[in-house]
Amino acid sequence: MFDKAIALVQRQLADPAGYSADVGEHVDTQVKIKALVDRLTWARDRSLEAIQLANAGNVPAAIEKWRLIIPNYFPAYG
């Protein structure tokens, strides 16, 4: 999912609701695009770490990784 977002934020993306030509028109400089790509890359890397931890049976550590990405969604483990 994050890989797809990383690719999509780097180009014009039509508004599916039809309100504007580009839902990302506010990301209008290379500096802003790079910052967004960097954040998405960081989130992708944390999610891959979380999956690896869960697959290894370390669910508490996996949940902590997910909480870094989505802090208000995952409750504390245990």
trRosetta pair geometry for C-beta under 8 A, 3 or more apart (Angstrom, degrees):
i j d omega theta_ij theta_ji phi_ij phi_ji
1 4 5.9 -56 -155 32 31 110
1 5 6.6 28 150 -15 64 106
2 5 5.5 -54 -148 39 38 112
2 6 6.2 45 152 -27 69 101
2 40 5.3 165 -165 178 94 88
2 41 7.5 141 156 -94 123 27
2 43 5.6 -173 -114 96 138 97
2 44 3.4 -163 101 -82 149 96
2 47 6.4 162 -16 28 135 141
3 6 5.6 -49 -148 30 32 115
3 7 6.7 29 154 -15 62 103
3 44 6.4 97 -52 -125 65 143
4 7 5.9 -58 -155 37 32 108
4 8 6.2 24 153 -16 68 112
5 8 5.7 -60 -139 41 32 108
5 9 6.1 29 166 -23 69 106
5 40 5.2 -149 104 -143 114 140
6 9 6.6 -54 -143 30 22 105
6 10 7.4 19 157 -20 53 111
6 37 5.6 78 -146 -138 85 81
6 40 4.9 -179 -79 112 81 135
6 41 6.4 75 -104 -66 132 76
6 44 7.1 -28 -39 -35 128 145
7 10 6.4 -73 -169 28 31 111
7 11 7.9 -13 156 11 64 107
8 11 6.8 -86 -160 47 38 87
8 13 5.6 52 176 -84 99 133
9 13 7.6 -40 -98 -20 37 135
9 24 6.0 163 -142 -119 69 160
9 27 6.5 -25 -175 101 97 166
9 33 6.6 163 134 -144 95 79
9 36 5.2 -128 156 124 150 133
9 37 6.5 -168 82 -71 124 74
9 40 6.9 171 13 -22 145 153
10 33 5.9 87 -114 -169 66 124
10 37 6.8 39 -68 -76 103 122
12 21 7.2 -26 -172 137 123 91
12 22 4.7 -79 -151 -108 87 118
12 24 7.4 -161 -132 57 40 101
13 22 6.1 91 52 -150 53 69
13 23 5.2 -50 93 38 103 98
13 24 5.5 64 33 5 108 109
14 21 6.8 -58 -120 -174 67 46
14 22 7.0 -52 -92 -92 32 46
14 23 7.5 40 118 -14 18 92
15 18 6.0 -162 100 -43 101 10
15 19 5.2 -94 142 48 155 71
15 20 4.7 98 -25 56 146 68
15 21 7.0 33 3 29 101 3
15 22 7.0 -20 -35 33 88 3
15 23 4.8 131 -91 -63 76 87
16 23 7.9 -5 3 -50 71 134
20 23 6.6 135 71 -81 112 45
20 25 6.3 -101 154 -6 139 134
21 25 7.3 78 69 -67 82 127
22 25 4.3 113 86 -61 107 88
24 27 4.6 -34 175 34 98 112
25 28 6.3 20 172 -70 52 106
26 32 7.8 -130 131 172 64 155
27 32 4.6 -165 -150 128 68 120
27 33 5.7 105 162 -78 108 66
27 36 5.8 -11 -132 -21 141 151
28 32 6.5 37 40 45 44 146
29 32 4.8 95 56 8 81 100
29 33 7.0 -146 94 -4 42 87
30 33 5.5 -53 -143 39 35 113
30 34 6.1 38 156 -22 67 105
31 34 5.9 -54 -148 36 27 110
31 35 6.5 29 153 -19 62 106
32 35 5.7 -52 -147 35 32 112
32 36 6.4 30 155 -16 65 106
33 36 5.8 -59 -151 39 30 110
33 37 6.2 29 153 -17 67 108
34 37 5.6 -54 -143 40 31 111
34 38 6.1 36 155 -23 65 106
35 38 5.7 -53 -147 34 29 114
35 39 6.6 28 154 -17 62 104
36 39 5.8 -53 -149 35 32 110
36 40 6.4 28 155 -14 65 108
37 40 5.8 -57 -146 41 31 109
37 41 6.1 35 154 -23 66 108
38 41 5.7 -54 -144 36 29 113
38 42 6.4 33 154 -21 63 104
39 42 5.7 -52 -149 34 31 113
39 43 6.4 29 153 -16 64 106
40 43 5.6 -54 -146 39 34 111
40 44 6.2 39 152 -22 66 104
41 44 5.6 -50 -146 34 31 114
41 45 6.4 31 155 -18 64 105
42 45 5.9 -57 -150 36 28 110
42 46 6.5 25 154 -15 64 106
43 46 5.8 -55 -146 38 32 109
43 47 6.3 32 155 -20 65 106
43 69 5.0 99 -142 -126 91 109
44 47 5.8 -58 -149 36 29 110
44 48 6.5 28 154 -18 65 105
45 48 5.8 -53 -149 35 32 111
45 49 6.5 34 151 -18 63 104
46 49 5.5 -53 -150 37 35 114
46 50 6.3 38 151 -23 66 104
46 65 5.2 180 180 -176 87 93
46 66 7.8 154 140 -84 105 31
46 68 5.3 -119 -160 83 152 126
46 69 5.4 175 94 -54 133 107
47 50 5.5 -49 -147 33 35 114
47 51 6.5 36 153 -19 65 102
47 65 7.4 155 -94 140 27 112
47 66 7.3 63 -111 -100 68 71
47 69 6.2 34 -64 -52 88 162
48 51 5.7 -50 -148 34 33 111
48 52 6.4 34 153 -18 64 105
49 52 5.7 -56 -149 37 32 111
49 53 6.3 32 154 -19 66 106
49 65 5.1 -155 97 -137 103 151
50 53 5.7 -54 -147 37 30 111
50 54 6.3 29 155 -17 65 107
50 62 4.5 96 -165 -159 71 74
50 63 7.7 107 -146 -55 110 17
50 65 3.6 -160 -77 91 92 129
50 66 5.0 95 -134 -51 156 79
50 69 7.9 -81 -24 2 146 128
51 54 5.8 -55 -146 38 30 110
51 55 6.2 30 155 -18 65 108
51 62 7.4 98 -64 -139 16 116
52 55 5.7 -55 -145 38 29 111
52 56 6.3 23 155 -14 64 110
53 56 5.8 -63 -149 41 29 108
53 58 4.5 -77 -175 77 86 106
53 59 7.6 149 132 -85 94 19
53 61 4.6 -123 -166 97 143 104
53 62 3.9 -175 93 -72 111 82
53 65 6.3 147 21 -2 143 138
54 57 7.7 66 -179 -58 31 12
54 58 7.1 -97 -77 66 27 59
54 59 5.9 56 -120 -102 74 62
54 62 3.9 72 -57 -107 84 165
58 61 4.3 -4 144 34 114 116
58 62 6.1 136 99 -25 72 90
59 62 5.3 -56 -143 36 35 115
59 63 6.3 37 159 -21 68 102
59 77 6.7 150 122 -134 90 137
60 63 5.9 -54 -150 33 30 110
60 64 6.7 31 152 -19 63 104
60 77 4.2 -175 -120 94 77 166
60 78 7.1 12 -102 -33 113 105
61 64 5.5 -51 -151 33 36 115
61 65 6.7 40 150 -21 65 100
62 65 5.7 -52 -156 32 35 112
62 66 6.6 31 149 -15 66 104
63 66 5.6 -53 -149 38 36 110
63 67 6.2 41 151 -24 67 104
63 74 5.4 178 -166 173 88 136
63 76 7.9 107 131 -158 134 28
63 77 4.7 142 57 -61 152 111
64 67 5.5 -51 -147 33 33 115
64 68 7.1 44 150 -27 60 94
64 77 7.4 -62 -45 -10 80 122
65 68 5.8 -45 -163 19 37 115
65 69 7.4 23 147 -8 63 102
66 69 5.8 -61 -159 40 42 106
66 70 6.1 -28 166 42 79 96
66 73 7.6 -85 147 81 106 108
66 74 5.0 103 104 -41 112 156
67 70 6.9 -78 -122 73 29 57
67 71 5.4 59 -179 -116 72 54
67 73 7.9 -160 -109 59 59 74
67 74 4.7 -111 -77 69 82 122
68 71 7.2 22 -120 -72 12 84
70 73 4.1 -12 141 24 117 124
70 74 6.3 100 90 -9 95 96
71 74 7.6 -80 -148 42 22 86
